[in-house]
Amino acid sequence: MAVYKVTVATGDVLEARTVNRISITLVGSRGESRKTNVSSLLLPGTVKELTVSSQQDLGSIILIRLHKSRIFLEDAWFCKYVNVTARDGTLYRFPFYQWLDGNTTVEVREGTAKKLADDTLEILKEQRRRELKARQEAFEWKTYSVGWPRCLNVDSIFLLDSNTQFSCVRATDFTGVLIFQGATQLLSGFLLRSTNWSSLDEMRTIFSRTEGRDIVPEYVAKHWKEDDFFGYQFLNGNNPIIIRQCMELPDKFPVTPDMVAHSLGGATNLCNEMQEGRIFIVDYEVLDDIPAGTIHGRQQYIAAPICLLHQGTDGLLRPIAIQLSQTPGPTSPIFLPSDAEWDWLLAKTWVRNADFYSHQLLTHLLRTHLFAEIFAIATLRQLPSCHPCFKLLLPHFRYTLHINTLARSVLINPGGVIDKGSGASYEGLQLIVQRGLEKVTYTSLCLPDDIEHRGVAYIPNYHYRDDGFSLWEAIESFVSGIVAFYYAEDAAVSGDTELQAWVMDIFTNGFLGRTSSGIPSSLRTVAELKKFLTMVMFTCSAQHASVNNGQYDLGAFVANAPSSMRHPPPKEKGKGSLHDFLDTIPEVDTTANILVVLTLLSSRLKDVRFLGHYPDELFTEAEPRQLIRSFKKQLEEIKDRIEERNHRAELRYNYMNPLEVENSVSI
């Protein structure tokens, strides 16, 4: 008779315990054991020890079956792992880290990561097929809006698989922050006022009550009028990926050398500065003719401005010309720094409003949230739990399906926060994302390629670029080690049918099969796999942090990031005034509604897992575990460099500090 020692670990949170009956079956290469009772009471944070006997030696233990059956009432159980020790001392590890709901039986593979080609036993090949079939039935695609990336076919967070939902700790904290911020604005009276702000100073009062979080908003309120700060935000603000070098002016933006001569200084001219690579452009063409909505029954307006910027001899970036439409002409003047104060300020504010849409709907929603969901669903549908790429990527999808399902329910839905609090109509919102997806390229998703393509490799003080490079390189080094360990040659990549199905699923459902995007529909070499995995991990972690974490900081002072504009763009100069400005930017309650959301999205909630922290030990082999330790060490070094730089800075750029970067899109 063969006797096996078994340890079963229950999760640490209070809800992890169960009073339902848990049993186990061991499956080996030579047979399987009888179902053996584990317990009918498993407490949080405990490890249950038992023995499982078999009439024969089972050989190598290749998988286990966990059985859960109700006793009276349903009581979900979170299992961390199961370890099995054979008579000869061989230890078999079965990492799980999942919830079991209802009356169910689940099969858990021994922890060694295996590609399909690595499985020689038919029972293991069949287990892969069963797991993927079940997942493809559980995680189906649907079209949320025509021309958008597809998404999970679930209409409510309450219908999500329990393993994709927020933990109780996370959900409670999320709701608590939302209620507290809403109550704060309500009690302060901001949510009840549908009137104009009375002054610029009054705008500060909306964030002055948020102790400890008013430092950057106060800086913004002090400096928002300055051209230096306006330029700085294109490098280190919430939308640092749209500025590009301008070597030739587009015909639709007829800036003349005389117009900008004063801004450039007498020692040079526009043609020379373009040739020297010191002229940059931001073009919001994606907003052209987007239908605007109404707020409080009042028509809102959207512009599609173009902004020209110059890098001065001091290295700072400043705007030198702004056109508020895509069509030049007498009713679309080019505004200049030499114009009257409120003409120039209002022109810059129209750019900031356009940047609000570009950031929220494209840079943030589309390029991090929606793409992360695509990566997550494709991974669940096409890669079994034992696949090395599944083990690598799963931590980077934690809570993504929950937060995105919630966003479709309350944030980007008809009548949701964006619909009610921004100038774009719901149809306009849909169209912006549709146009944005049509413009996405693989180059733009890979930071080193994107920096080169936009011609911004040498702008000084571009912290997003510098910190992004550091994180990209650290992730790439980690990914390269994992890939090299499991894929010895290109043929192993091209011959991995599960991997090929995964990337095709992403190409088809995420990028709608658009070959012009450059997104691969197959991966043929080790190098291609390394780059694609690095892009996925970077997008879900560092890129999301860079465009999410500063939303409250830079958006709390409404004049710096207005979510709507209540007058059309000016068609002539000389008409601007403070009164007109206050009557154009959002009224008080609209500002407060948006700020409640920005506060929540920028908050550090409980139950977070920062980049490189993998408490769920999905890899059991020594090599990937060593690579994880090296990855964490690299991230620690990056943190130290960023904090050293910030120590000397008047305005700290900390959004890509590894201590602020979550593994996944979870907020």
C-alpha positions in Angstrom: 0.0 0.0 0.0 1.2 3.5 -0.9 0.7 6.3 1.6 1.0 10.0 0.7 1.3 12.9 3.0 -0.9 15.8 1.9 -1.1 19.4 3.1 -4.0 21.7 2.1 -3.6 25.5 2.6 -6.6 27.8 3.0 -6.4 31.5 2.2 -5.6 34.1 4.8 -8.7 36.4 4.5 -11.7 35.7 6.8 -14.0 34.8 3.9 -11.5 32.1 2.7 -12.7 29.5 5.3 -15.4 27.0 4.6 -17.8 24.6 6.4 -18.5 22.7 3.2 -17.1 19.2 2.7 -13.7 19.2 0.9 -12.3 16.0 -0.5 -9.2 15.2 -2.6 -8.2 12.6 -5.2 -4.6 12.0 -6.2 -3.9 11.2 -9.9 -0.6 9.7 -10.8 1.0 8.4 -14.0 0.0 4.8 -12.9 -3.4 5.4 -11.5 -5.5 7.4 -9.0 -6.5 7.2 -5.4 -9.9 7.0 -4.0 -11.6 10.3 -3.0 -10.4 11.1 0.5 -12.1 13.5 2.9 -10.0 16.6 3.8 -12.3 18.4 6.2 -15.7 20.0 6.7 -14.1 23.0 8.5 -11.2 24.8 7.0 -10.2 28.0 8.8 -8.5 31.0 7.3 -4.7 30.9 7.2 -4.5 27.2 8.3 -2.8 24.2 6.7 -4.6 20.9 7.0 -2.5 17.8 7.1 -3.8 14.3 6.2 -2.8 11.1 4.5 -4.1 9.5 1.4 -3.7 5.8 0.9 -3.7 3.8 -2.3 -3.6 0.1 -3.0 -0.9 0.7 -5.5 2.0 3.1 -6.1 0.5 5.9 -8.2 3.8 6.8 -9.8 4.5 10.5 -10.3 1.6 12.6 -9.0 0.6 14.6 -12.1 -2.6 16.2 -10.9 -5.1 16.3 -8.1 -8.9 16.7 -8.0 -10.4 18.9 -5.3 -14.1 18.2 -4.6 -16.4 20.6 -2.8 -19.9 19.8 -1.8 -22.4 21.9 0.1 -23.5 21.0 3.6 -26.8 22.8 4.1 -25.6 26.2 2.8 -23.1 27.3 0.2 -19.8 28.5 1.7 -17.1 29.3 -0.9 -13.5 28.2 -0.1 -10.2 29.8 -1.2 -7.5 27.2 -1.6 -3.9 28.5 -1.8 -2.1 25.3 -2.6 -1.8 21.6 -2.0 1.4 19.7 -1.4 1.8 16.0 -1.8 4.8 14.0 -0.4 5.4 10.5 -1.7 6.8 7.6 0.3 10.3 8.2 -1.2 10.3 11.8 -0.1 9.4 13.3 -3.5 7.5 16.6 -3.1 4.8 17.5 -5.6 3.5 21.1 -5.4 0.1 22.1 -6.7 -0.3 25.9 -6.6 -4.0 26.9 -7.0 -4.9 30.3 -5.4 -8.5 30.2 -6.4 -12.1 30.2 -5.0 -14.2 27.1 -5.2 -18.0 27.8 -5.4 -20.9 25.4 -5.3 -20.8 21.7 -5.7 -17.8 21.3 -7.9 -14.7 19.3 -8.8 -11.6 21.0 -10.1 -8.5 19.5 -11.5 -5.2 21.1 -10.5 -2.0 20.3 -12.3 1.4 19.7 -10.7 3.1 23.1 -10.6 5.8 22.6 -13.2 4.9 24.9 -16.2 4.3 22.9 -19.3 3.6 23.8 -23.0 1.4 21.5 -24.9 4.5 19.9 -26.5 5.8 19.1 -23.1 2.9 16.9 -22.2 3.3 13.2 -23.2 0.5 11.6 -21.2 -2.9 11.6 -22.9 -4.6 12.3 -19.5 -2.7 15.6 -19.3 -3.5 16.6 -22.8 -7.1 15.9 -22.2 -7.0 17.9 -19.0 -5.8 20.9 -21.0 -8.6 20.5 -23.5 -11.2 20.3 -20.8 -9.9 23.3 -19.0 -9.9 25.5 -22.1 -13.3 24.3 -23.2 -14.8 25.3 -19.8 -13.0 28.6 -19.8 -14.2 29.5 -23.3 -17.7 28.8 -22.2 -17.3 30.9 -19.1 -15.5 33.8 -20.7 -17.3 34.7 -23.9 -16.7 37.8 -26.1 -19.3 40.4 -26.9 -19.4 43.7 -28.8 -20.0 46.6 -26.5 -19.9 49.2 -29.2 -19.2 48.9 -32.9 -15.6 49.7 -33.7 -14.4 49.2 -30.1 -12.3 46.3 -28.8 -14.6 43.5 -27.8 -15.1 42.8 -24.1 -16.4 40.2 -21.6 -20.0 39.1 -22.1 -21.1 40.0 -18.6 -23.5 42.9 -17.8 -22.9 43.1 -14.0 -20.1 42.6 -11.6 -22.3 40.3 -9.6 -22.3 37.8 -12.6 -18.5 37.7 -12.7 -16.6 34.5 -11.9 -15.6 34.8 -8.2 -11.9 34.5 -9.2 -12.2 37.8 -11.2 -14.1 39.8 -8.6 -12.7 42.3 -6.1 -11.9 40.7 -2.8 -14.2 41.7 0.1 -11.4 44.0 1.4 -11.0 45.7 -1.9 -14.7 46.1 -2.6 -15.4 47.5 0.9 -12.5 50.1 0.5 -13.6 51.0 -3.0 -17.2 51.7 -1.9 -16.0 53.5 1.2 -13.8 55.9 -0.7 -16.6 56.6 -3.2 -19.2 57.3 -0.5 -16.8 59.4 1.5 -15.8 61.6 -1.4 -19.4 62.0 -2.6 -20.5 62.9 0.9 -17.7 65.4 1.3 -18.6 67.2 -1.9 -22.3 67.1 -1.0 -21.8 68.4 2.5 -19.6 71.1 1.2 -22.4 72.1 -1.1 -20.5 71.6 -4.4 -22.8 68.9 -5.7 -25.8 71.1 -5.2 -24.6 74.1 -7.1 -25.3 74.2 -10.8 -23.9 77.8 -11.0 -20.6 79.2 -12.2 -17.5 79.4 -10.1 -17.4 82.9 -8.7 -13.6 83.2 -9.1 -10.5 81.4 -9.8 -9.6 81.3 -6.1 -13.0 79.7 -5.2 -12.0 76.7 -7.4 -9.2 75.9 -4.9 -11.8 75.3 -2.1 -12.9 72.1 -3.7 -9.6 70.3 -3.0 -8.4 72.4 0.0 -10.4 70.1 2.3 -8.5 67.0 1.2 -5.7 66.9 3.7 -2.5 65.6 2.3 -3.7 65.5 -1.3 -3.7 69.2 -1.9 0.0 69.7 -2.5 0.1 69.1 -6.2 -3.4 70.7 -6.9 -2.2 73.8 -5.1 0.9 73.8 -7.3 -1.3 73.5 -10.3 -3.6 76.3 -9.1 -0.5 78.5 -8.7 1.1 77.7 -12.1 -1.6 76.7 -14.5 -1.5 80.0 -16.4 2.2 79.7 -17.1 3.4 78.5 -20.5 6.2 76.5 -18.9 3.7 74.4 -16.9 1.4 74.0 -19.9 4.3 72.5 -21.9 5.5 70.4 -18.9 2.2 68.5 -18.8 2.7 67.1 -22.4 5.8 65.4 -21.0 4.9 64.5 -17.5 1.1 65.0 -17.2 -1.7 62.5 -17.6 -1.3 62.3 -21.3 2.4 62.1 -22.1 2.2 60.0 -25.3 0.7 62.4 -27.9 3.4 65.1 -28.4 5.6 64.5 -31.4 8.4 66.2 -33.2 7.3 68.5 -36.0 9.7 68.7 -39.0 7.1 70.2 -41.4 4.0 72.1 -40.6 0.7 70.5 -41.9 -1.2 72.6 -44.5 -4.1 72.8 -42.1 -2.0 74.7 -39.6 -0.6 77.8 -41.5 1.7 79.2 -38.9 4.1 81.7 -40.4 7.6 82.5 -39.3 6.6 86.0 -38.4 3.8 84.8 -36.1 6.3 82.9 -33.8 9.4 85.1 -34.3 8.9 86.8 -30.9 8.5 83.5 -29.1 11.6 82.0 -30.7 13.8 85.0 -30.2 15.8 87.0 -32.7 18.7 84.6 -33.1 16.7 81.9 -34.9 13.6 81.3 -36.9 10.9 78.7 -37.3 12.5 76.9 -40.2 15.8 76.6 -38.4 14.2 75.4 -35.2 12.3 72.7 -37.1 15.4 71.5 -38.8 17.2 71.4 -35.4 14.4 69.2 -34.0 13.1 71.7 -31.4 9.6 72.2 -32.7 6.8 69.8 -31.5 3.2 69.4 -32.3 0.0 68.1 -30.6 -2.9 67.5 -32.9 -6.4 66.5 -31.6 -7.7 65.6 -35.0 -9.6 62.7 -33.5 -12.0 65.2 -32.0 -13.0 66.8 -35.3 -16.8 67.0 -35.7 -17.5 64.9 -32.5 -21.1 65.5 -31.4 -21.3 67.3 -28.2 -24.0 66.8 -25.5 -25.8 68.9 -23.0 -25.4 69.4 -19.3 -28.3 70.9 -17.3 -30.0 71.4 -20.7 -27.2 73.7 -21.9 -25.3 72.8 -25.1 -21.7 71.9 -24.7 -18.9 72.3 -27.3 -15.9 70.3 -28.4 -12.9 71.6 -30.4 -10.2 69.8 -32.3 -7.2 72.1 -31.7 -3.6 71.9 -32.9 -0.8 73.2 -30.7 2.7 74.0 -31.7 5.4 74.0 -29.0 9.1 75.0 -28.9 11.9 73.7 -26.8 13.8 76.7 -25.6 17.5 77.1 -25.0 16.8 76.3 -21.3 15.3 73.0 -22.3 11.8 73.9 -21.4 8.8 73.3 -23.7 6.4 76.2 -24.3 3.4 76.7 -26.6 4.0 79.1 -29.4 0.8 78.8 -31.5 -2.7 77.3 -31.1 -5.4 76.8 -33.7 -8.8 75.7 -32.3 -10.0 73.8 -35.3 -8.8 71.5 -38.1 -9.8 74.1 -40.7 -7.8 77.3 -41.0 -9.5 80.5 -42.0 -10.8 83.9 -40.8 -13.1 82.3 -38.2 -10.3 80.1 -36.9 -7.5 82.4 -35.9 -4.1 81.2 -34.7 -3.6 82.3 -31.1 -0.2 83.4 -29.9 1.5 84.1 -26.5 1.6 87.8 -27.5 -2.2 88.0 -27.7 -4.3 89.5 -24.9 -4.0 87.5 -21.6 -7.5 85.9 -21.6 -7.5 85.2 -25.3 -4.3 83.2 -24.9 -5.4 81.6 -21.6 -8.7 80.5 -23.1 -7.0 79.0 -26.2 -4.7 77.0 -23.9 -7.8 75.9 -21.9 -9.4 74.6 -25.0 -6.3 72.5 -25.6 -6.5 71.2 -22.0 -10.2 70.4 -22.6 -9.3 68.4 -25.7 -6.6 66.7 -23.8 -9.1 65.7 -21.2 -11.0 63.7 -23.9 -7.9 62.4 -25.5 -6.5 61.2 -22.1 -9.7 59.8 -20.6 -11.1 58.0 -23.6 -8.0 57.0 -25.6 -4.8 57.1 -23.5 -6.5 55.8 -20.4 -9.7 53.9 -21.3 -8.7 52.4 -24.6 -5.0 51.9 -24.4 -4.8 50.5 -20.9 -8.3 49.4 -19.6 -9.8 48.0 -22.7 -6.5 46.5 -24.0 -5.8 44.9 -20.6 -9.2 43.3 -20.7 -8.5 41.9 -24.2 -5.2 40.4 -23.0 -7.0 39.0 -19.9 -9.8 37.3 -21.7 -7.6 35.9 -24.5 -5.3 34.4 -21.8 -8.2 32.8 -19.9 -9.7 31.4 -23.2 -6.5 30.1 -24.9 -3.8 29.3 -22.3 -4.3 26.6 -19.7 -3.2 27.2 -16.1 -0.1 25.1 -16.5 1.2 27.1 -19.5 4.3 29.2 -18.7 2.8 32.4 -20.3 -0.4 31.9 -18.2 1.6 31.8 -15.0 3.6 34.8 -16.1 0.6 37.0 -17.1 -2.2 36.1 -14.7 -1.1 38.4 -11.9 -1.2 41.3 -14.4 -5.0 40.8 -14.9 -6.0 40.9 -11.2 -9.4 42.7 -10.9 -9.3 44.0 -14.4 -12.5 42.3 -15.5 -14.2 43.6 -12.4 -13.2 47.3 -12.8 -14.0 47.3 -16.5 -17.4 45.7 -16.0 -18.1 48.3 -13.4 -16.9 51.1 -15.7 -19.4 49.9 -18.4 -22.1 50.0 -15.7 -21.6 53.4 -14.2 -18.8 55.3 -16.0 -18.9 55.1 -19.7 -22.5 53.9 -20.1 -25.4 56.1 -21.4 -26.2 58.4 -18.5 -23.0 57.5 -16.8 -20.4 59.9 -15.3 -18.6 60.7 -18.5 -21.9 61.2 -20.4 -23.2 63.5 -17.7 -20.0 65.2 -16.7 -18.2 65.8 -20.0 -19.1 67.8 -23.1 -19.1 64.8 -25.3 -22.5 63.1 -26.0 -22.6 59.3 -25.6 -22.5 59.0 -29.4 -19.5 61.3 -29.3 -17.8 59.1 -26.7 -18.3 56.0 -28.8 -17.0 57.7 -31.9 -13.8 59.0 -30.2 -12.9 55.5 -29.0 -13.7 54.0 -32.4 -11.5 56.5 -34.2 -8.8 56.0 -31.6 -8.7 52.3 -32.1 -8.3 52.8 -35.9 -5.1 54.8 -35.1 -3.5 52.4 -32.6 -0.3 50.7 -33.9 1.9 48.1 -32.4 4.7 50.7 -32.5 2.7 53.0 -30.3 2.2 50.3 -27.6 5.9 49.5 -27.3 7.5 52.4 -25.4 11.0 52.3 -27.0 9.6 52.2 -30.5 7.0 54.9 -29.7 9.6 57.3 -28.3 11.7 56.9 -31.4 8.6 57.2 -33.8 7.5 60.4 -32.1 10.9 61.9 -32.2 11.0 62.7 -28.5 14.1 60.8 -27.4 16.1 63.9 -26.5 13.7 66.3 -24.9 15.1 67.2 -21.4 13.1 66.5 -18.3 10.8 63.9 -19.9 10.4 61.8 -16.8 7.6 59.6 -18.3 10.0 58.5 -21.0 13.0 58.0 -18.7 11.1 56.1 -16.0 9.2 54.2 -18.6 12.4 53.1 -20.3 13.7 51.8 -16.9 10.5 49.9 -16.3 10.3 48.6 -19.8 13.9 47.3 -19.6 13.3 45.6 -16.2 10.1 43.9 -17.5 11.8 42.9 -20.7 14.8 41.4 -18.8 12.4 39.4 -16.6 10.3 38.3 -19.5 13.4 37.3 -21.5 14.6 35.1 -18.7 11.2 33.3 -18.4 10.9 32.9 -22.2 14.4 31.6 -22.6 13.8 29.0 -19.8 10.7 27.5 -21.5 11.4 28.2 -25.2 14.8 27.0 -26.3 14.4 27.9 -30.0 12.1 29.7 -32.4 10.4 26.4 -33.5 9.1 26.0 -29.9 7.3 29.4 -30.3 5.9 28.9 -33.8 4.9 25.3 -32.9 3.0 26.3 -29.7 -0.6 26.1 -31.0 -2.0 27.4 -27.7 0.2 30.4 -27.9 -0.7 31.0 -31.5 -4.4 30.8 -30.7 -3.8 33.4 -27.9 -2.2 36.0 -30.0 -4.8 35.5 -32.8 -7.6 36.0 -30.3 -6.0 39.3 -29.2 -5.5 40.4 -32.9 -9.1 39.5 -33.9 -11.1 40.6 -30.9 -8.9 43.4 -29.6 -7.7 45.0 -32.8 -10.5 43.8 -34.9 -8.2 42.0 -37.4 -6.7 45.3 -38.7 -3.4 44.4 -40.3 -2.4 48.0 -40.7 -2.1 48.2 -36.9 1.0 46.1 -37.1 -0.3 44.0 -34.2 1.0 40.5 -34.8 -1.6 37.8 -35.5 1.1 35.1 -34.9 4.4 34.8 -33.1 7.2 33.0 -34.9 10.4 33.7 -33.0 11.6 33.9 -29.4 12.4 37.6 -29.9 8.8 38.3 -31.1 7.4 36.5 -28.1 9.6 38.4 -25.7 8.6 41.8 -27.1 4.9 40.9 -27.2 4.8 39.7 -23.6 6.8 42.8 -22.5 4.2 45.0 -24.2 1.3 43.2 -22.5 2.9 43.4 -19.0 4.0 47.0 -19.5 0.6 48.1 -20.7 -1.2 46.5 -17.7 1.2 47.9 -15.1 3.5 50.8 -15.8 1.6 52.4 -18.6 -1.7 52.4 -16.7 0.0 53.8 -13.6 1.5 56.6 -15.7 -1.8 57.8 -17.1 -4.0 57.0 -14.1 -2.2 57.9 -10.9 -2.0 61.7 -11.5 -5.6 62.3 -12.4 -6.5 63.9 -9.1 -3.3 65.9 -8.9 -3.6 67.5 -12.3 -7.4 67.6 -12.6 -8.6 68.8 -9.2 -8.1 72.4 -10.2 -10.8 72.6 -12.9 -9.3 75.3 -15.0 -6.3 73.0 -15.8 -8.4 70.1 -17.0 -12.0 71.1 -17.8 -14.3 68.2 -18.6 -16.6 70.4 -20.7 -16.8 73.8 -22.4 -20.1 75.7 -22.4 -19.4 78.3 -25.1 -18.1 77.5 -28.6 -14.4 78.2 -29.4 -13.7 81.9 -30.1 -13.8 82.9 -33.7 -11.9 86.1 -33.3 -9.4 87.7 -30.9 -9.9 90.4 -28.4 -13.1 89.1 -26.8 -11.7 87.1 -23.9 -12.3 88.0 -20.3 -12.4 86.4 -16.8 -16.2 86.5 -16.9 -16.2 84.7 -20.3 -13.7 82.2 -18.9 -15.8 81.3 -15.9 -18.9 81.0 -18.0 -17.1 78.6 -20.3 -15.5 76.0 -18.0 -17.7 73.5 -16.1 -20.1 74.8 -13.4 -19.6 73.8 -9.8 -21.6 70.6 -9.6 -20.2 69.2 -12.8 -16.7 69.9 -11.5 -17.6 68.1 -8.2 -19.0 65.0 -10.0 -15.9 64.6 -12.1 -13.6 65.2 -9.1 -15.3 62.4 -7.0 -14.4 60.0 -9.8 -10.8 61.4 -10.3 -10.3 61.1 -6.5 -11.4 57.4 -6.5 -9.3 56.5 -9.6 -6.2 58.1 -8.1 -6.6 56.6 -4.7 -4.4 53.8 -3.3 -7.0 51.2 -2.2 -6.4 48.3 0.1 -5.4 44.8 -1.2 -3.0 46.1 -3.9 -0.1 44.2 -5.4 2.7 46.3 -6.8 4.8 45.5 -9.8 7.0 42.5 -9.3 5.2 41.3 -6.1 3.8 37.8 -6.7 2.5 36.4 -3.4 0.6 33.7 -5.4 3.5 31.4 -6.1 2.4 30.0 -9.5 5.9 29.1 -10.6 7.4 26.2 -8.7 10.7 25.7 -10.6 13.9 27.3 -9.2 14.8 29.3 -12.3 11.6 31.4 -12.6 11.6 32.0 -8.9 15.1 33.4 -9.1 14.1 35.6 -12.0 11.3 37.0 -9.9 13.8 37.9 -7.1 16.1 39.6 -9.7 13.1 41.5 -11.1 12.2 42.8 -7.7 15.8 43.9 -7.1 15.8 45.8 -10.4 12.6 47.5 -9.4 14.1 48.5 -6.1 17.0 50.2 -7.9 14.6 52.0 -10.1 12.6 53.2 -7.1 15.8 54.5 -5.5 16.8 56.5 -8.6 13.3 58.0 -8.9 13.2 59.0 -5.3 16.6 60.6 -5.5 15.5 62.7 -8.4 12.3 63.6 -6.7 14.1 64.7 -3.6 15.7 67.6 -5.6 12.5 68.5 -7.6 10.0 71.2 -6.9 7.3 69.1 -8.6 7.8 65.4 -8.0 7.1 62.9 -10.8 6.3 59.8 -8.9 3.6 58.1 -11.0 6.0 55.4 -12.4 7.8 54.7 -9.1 7.5 50.9 -8.6 6.0 51.7 -5.2 3.1 53.3 -7.1 2.7 50.9 -10.0 0.3 48.0 -9.5 0.7 44.8 -11.4 -2.6 45.2 -13.1 -5.3 47.6 -14.2 -7.5 47.3 -11.1 -8.8 50.8 -10.5 
